[in-house]
Amino acid sequence: MSNFRRDSDGFQIVKTKRLSKNKQTKIPTKQTNFETQEVIIDFEKSTRRIQTAVEELRNSKYTEDALKSVSNVISSRKVVEIVCFGLGHISECHISRHQLAFLLCMKDYCDPIKVLVHDPIFYQGECDILKHFNIEVIEQNIEGNYVISDRDITLLYFPHCPKQLTNNFLWTNWGLKLSNCVLICNSFNALIESQPSRLLSETVTYIYKIFPFTSEIVLENNFKYTDIFNDTSIHWFPKEKLDTVNEDLWKKIDKPTYDNTEEFITSQMVEKLKL
């Protein structure tokens, strides 16, 4: 088995035959499991790195285009809350740090009443960092089942999250109230085009059902690090589209369950580690 070196950002350093002898490239480390042990985090170093990432994002065309698109979607409506799932280890990973920086840029731009985040793998030190940036940490693993506002806009950010999380969110808010949310996550359109309809209708039923009534803006992946925001789109569910839905579509079934998935960390998995 090959031995990979890792840099301080949590990337594997690999050599490729296409590159010169001394040149290296980075690939993200795939996290296939999670652990409950704590690590010592350098609070000052981590917050300083995050703030540097915020400045990079704030001055980028990617953020400028994304915030302009969000503004066009919400129009004159107020964003009362931003909810984010799946940031990962913001103290260790270059990708997670920049995704948090983007969240902070949205926070500054939208000026919501509250910003909430959750990831079952957060270290306690990372929760302290998030609180430093005036972000509230959702302690319980609610598996994406967050109930949005009945009147104003909830902006949801699911950076590279498993599709099951998005499916759970849709199930929880299934109905006309979906017109009160804007969802930034992996592209619905790319998902629908890449997998068979039969499989999607069985595994992520609510994404599959809502897709015909979804509007989507694909965000151009033009940030200098192209592995951070790839396959990301803004999704919303215009009221005029939802008003055309046959009422039978809104009939909810039992909470979705998922078999044989390694990417989606359930609350039961977390509880087992606590035993």
C-alpha positions in Angstrom: 0.0 0.0 0.0 1.3 3.5 -0.9 2.2 5.9 1.9 0.7 9.3 1.5 2.1 12.4 3.2 -0.4 15.0 4.5 0.0 18.7 4.7 -1.2 21.0 7.5 -4.6 21.5 5.7 -5.5 17.8 5.9 -4.7 17.1 2.2 -2.9 14.1 0.8 0.2 15.1 -1.1 0.5 12.9 -4.2 2.9 12.9 -7.1 1.7 12.4 -10.7 3.5 11.3 -13.8 2.1 14.3 -15.7 3.9 16.7 -13.4 7.6 17.6 -13.2 9.7 15.5 -10.8 9.5 18.0 -7.9 6.0 19.3 -8.4 3.1 18.1 -6.3 -0.6 18.4 -6.3 -3.3 18.1 -3.6 -6.4 15.9 -3.4 -8.9 16.1 -0.6 -8.8 13.3 1.9 -12.1 11.3 1.7 -13.5 10.9 5.1 -15.3 7.5 5.3 -15.7 7.4 9.1 -15.7 9.7 12.1 -14.4 9.5 15.6 -15.4 11.1 18.9 -12.0 11.7 20.3 -11.0 15.3 20.9 -7.9 17.1 19.6 -6.1 20.2 20.8 -6.9 23.1 18.5 -4.8 26.3 18.2 -7.7 28.8 18.6 -5.7 31.8 17.5 -4.1 30.2 14.5 -7.4 28.7 13.3 -9.4 31.9 13.6 -6.6 33.8 11.9 -6.7 31.3 9.0 -10.4 31.5 8.7 -10.3 35.3 8.6 -7.7 35.2 5.9 -10.0 32.9 3.9 -12.9 35.3 4.5 -10.8 38.1 2.9 -10.0 35.9 -0.1 -13.7 35.0 -0.6 -14.9 38.6 0.0 -12.8 39.9 -2.8 -13.5 37.1 -5.2 -15.7 37.1 -8.3 -17.2 33.8 -7.1 -18.6 35.4 -4.0 -19.7 38.5 -5.9 -21.6 36.4 -8.4 -23.1 34.1 -5.7 -24.4 37.0 -3.5 -25.8 38.8 -6.5 -27.7 35.7 -7.5 -29.0 35.2 -4.0 -30.1 38.8 -3.9 -32.0 38.4 -7.2 -33.7 35.3 -5.9 -34.9 36.7 -2.6 -35.7 40.1 -4.1 -37.1 42.3 -1.3 -37.8 39.5 1.1 -35.8 39.2 4.4 -33.4 36.4 5.2 -34.2 35.7 8.9 -31.8 32.8 9.3 -29.0 30.9 7.6 -28.7 27.2 8.4 -25.6 25.2 7.4 -24.9 21.5 7.6 -21.7 19.5 6.8 -18.9 22.0 7.1 -16.4 19.4 8.3 -13.3 20.1 10.3 -12.9 23.8 9.9 -9.7 23.8 12.0 -7.9 21.2 9.8 -9.2 21.2 6.3 -8.6 23.9 3.6 -11.9 23.1 1.9 -14.0 23.3 5.1 -12.3 26.5 6.2 -13.1 28.3 2.9 -16.7 26.9 3.0 -17.0 28.5 6.4 -15.6 31.7 5.0 -18.2 31.7 2.3 -20.9 31.2 5.0 -19.5 34.2 6.9 -19.6 36.3 3.7 -23.3 35.4 3.3 -23.9 36.2 7.0 -22.4 39.7 6.5 -24.4 40.3 3.3 -27.8 39.0 4.4 -27.6 40.1 8.1 -30.0 37.4 9.4 -31.3 37.2 12.9 -29.4 34.0 13.5 -26.9 31.6 11.8 -26.9 27.9 12.8 -24.6 25.1 11.9 -24.2 21.4 12.5 -21.8 18.7 11.7 -21.6 15.5 13.9 -17.8 15.5 13.5 -17.1 18.9 15.0 -14.5 19.0 17.7 -15.4 21.0 20.8 -12.7 23.5 19.9 -14.3 24.0 16.5 -17.6 24.7 18.2 -15.8 27.4 20.2 -14.4 28.9 17.0 -17.9 29.0 15.5 -19.3 30.7 18.5 -16.5 33.2 18.2 -17.9 34.2 14.8 -21.4 34.5 16.3 -22.6 31.3 14.9 -24.9 29.0 16.9 -24.0 25.3 16.9 -26.9 22.8 16.7 -25.8 20.2 19.2 -28.1 17.4 18.2 -27.7 15.5 14.9 -31.1 16.3 13.4 -30.0 14.7 10.1 -31.1 17.8 8.0 -34.6 17.8 9.5 -34.7 21.5 10.2 -38.1 23.3 10.1 -37.9 26.6 8.2 -39.7 29.9 8.7 -43.4 30.1 7.8 -43.1 33.6 6.4 -39.6 34.9 5.8 -36.6 33.4 4.0 -34.4 30.6 5.4 -31.1 30.4 3.5 -29.7 26.9 3.7 -26.1 26.0 2.8 -25.2 22.3 2.4 -21.7 22.3 1.0 -21.0 19.0 -0.7 -23.4 17.3 1.6 -24.8 13.8 0.9 -28.0 13.9 -1.0 -29.8 12.1 1.8 -29.4 15.2 4.0 -31.1 17.4 1.4 -33.8 14.8 0.9 -34.5 14.8 4.7 -34.8 18.6 4.7 -37.3 18.5 1.9 -39.3 15.8 3.6 -39.5 17.9 6.9 -40.7 21.0 5.1 -42.8 19.3 2.4 -45.5 21.6 1.1 -46.0 25.1 -0.1 -43.7 26.5 2.7 -40.8 25.4 0.5 -41.3 28.8 -1.3 -39.7 30.3 1.9 -36.3 28.8 1.4 -33.2 29.1 -0.8 -30.9 26.1 -0.9 -27.3 26.2 -1.8 -26.0 22.7 -2.4 -24.9 20.2 -5.0 -26.8 20.7 -8.3 -30.2 19.0 -8.5 -29.9 19.1 -12.2 -26.6 17.3 -12.3 -27.9 14.6 -9.9 -31.0 14.0 -12.0 -29.0 13.8 -15.2 -26.4 11.5 -13.7 -28.5 8.8 -12.1 -31.4 6.6 -13.3 -34.9 8.0 -12.5 -36.0 4.7 -10.9 -33.1 4.8 -8.5 -33.6 8.4 -7.5 -37.4 8.0 -7.0 -36.6 5.2 -4.6 -33.6 6.6 -2.7 -34.1 10.4 -2.6 -37.8 10.6 -3.3 -38.3 14.2 -2.3 -35.5 15.6 -4.4 -36.9 13.6 -7.4 -40.5 14.8 -6.8 -39.7 18.5 -6.3 -37.2 18.8 -9.2 -39.8 19.7 -11.9 -40.9 22.7 -9.6 -37.3 23.9 -8.8 -35.5 26.8 -10.2 -31.7 26.5 -10.3 -28.7 28.8 -10.9 -25.5 27.0 -11.4 -22.6 28.9 -9.7 -19.6 29.2 -12.0 -16.7 27.4 -10.4 -14.3 30.4 -10.8 -12.7 30.6 -7.3 -8.9 30.1 -7.4 -9.3 26.8 -5.5 -11.6 24.7 -7.8 -12.1 21.8 -5.4 -14.1 23.9 -2.9 -17.3 25.0 -4.7 -17.6 22.6 -7.7 -21.0 21.3 -8.5 -22.7 24.0 -6.4 -26.0 25.6 -7.3 -28.6 27.9 -5.9 -32.1 26.3 -5.7 -35.4 27.8 -4.9 -39.1 26.8 -5.2 -41.1 29.7 -6.7 -44.6 30.0 -5.3 -46.0 30.3 -8.8 -44.5 26.9 -9.6 -45.7 25.3 -6.4 -49.2 26.6 -6.9 -49.4 24.4 -10.0 -48.6 21.2 -8.1 -51.3 18.5 -7.8 -52.3 18.2 -4.2 -51.5 14.5 -4.3 -47.8 15.4 -4.5 -47.8 16.9 -1.0 -48.9 13.6 0.6 -46.0 12.7 3.0 -44.9 9.2 3.7 -42.9 8.0 6.7 -39.5 9.6 7.4 -37.0 8.5 4.8 -34.6 5.7 5.6 -31.4 4.8 3.8 -29.6 1.5 3.4 -26.0 0.8 2.6 -24.7 4.3 2.7 -21.3 5.4 4.1 -21.6 9.1 3.3 -24.5 10.0 5.6 -23.9 10.1 9.3 -27.1 9.3 11.2 -28.0 10.1 14.8 -28.0 6.4 15.5 -24.4 6.1 14.4 -23.4 8.9 16.7 -25.3 7.4 19.6 -23.5 4.0 19.1 -20.2 5.7 19.5 -21.3 7.2 22.9 -22.2 3.8 24.3 
